[in-house]
Amino acid sequence: MKTATVALKIAFYSSLVTFYSLLITHYYLEKREQKGMADQPSVVELQARWDKIRSANIYDTLDRMGYPNQCLDLGIRPLFPHQHLAGQVITVRGSSSPIPSSEENSDWVGNYFEELRKLLYPGCVVVVESGGELYAGKFGEMTSWALKQGGAQGIVVDTFIRDWLGLEIIPDYTVCARGTSPIESSNRWRINAINVSIGMPGTLTSRVRVTPGDWLVAEADGVIVVPQAIAMEALVKVEEMEAVEQGMREDVAKGMSFDDAYKKWGRA
């Protein structure tokens, strides 16, 4: 009887030790996972890094990585000089009629703009596929203020936007489009999807696939889309390229000959 009692105590304490060992292991694994997540740069931190990148350099980087078709149609670029745009993509897809006839008597609400505003966060950029409507101004000054207040760095539209004078004075906000138009969009165009994969007009290809979470860089040279799956690798590579190019730029500015600078840096 005494032996059985001792055996039960041993089994009990052994189970207790196992339980606490598992508890401690779980605690440290959870802490390590939290630390790993904390080590990941935030969208705002990444946006600040992308905002230093020139579109020509990210194009060269993607080209070397096997992604040569990431440049949007060259007619789409910042409206105003000396502006730069970088951000993580939120997509908008539209169509060329306000409400499809099949939905006229339905319960369709159609206030996609308010739904879009709920998705905004600091460091994002809104990318709009117009869906075939060519001339109306999609978005404008006041809607751009709403996007900016939600955290958007800017907007990219594959056709036209409205309110040139108002857009020009929104601080730290970049608009990329083919130009501006006075034509009201409300009776001619509507948003029909948000945060879905879209196709924007391309330069070396007819369409460039743009997916929520991709990164985008735009300035006077053009607009480049970086797929999310390769974004971190591309960012590290292009930062290295930027550093090399800046080194050569500084040496040439100090009076070093082009030939000597190129021999030193290997970038032209």
Secondary structure, DSSP 8 states (H G I E B T S, - for coil): -HHHHHHHHHHHHHHHHHHHHHHHHHHHHHHHHHHHHHHS--HHHHHHHHTT--HHHHHHHHHHTT----BB-TT-EESSTT--EEEEEEEEEEESSSS-GGGTTS-----HHHHHHHH--TTEEEEEE-TT--SSB-S-HHHHHHHHHTTEEEEEESSEES-HHHHHTSTT-EEEESEE-----TTT-EEEEESS-EEEEBSSSSEEEE-TT-EEEEETTEEEEE-GGGHHHHHHHHHHHHHHHHHHHHHHHTT--HHHHHHHH---
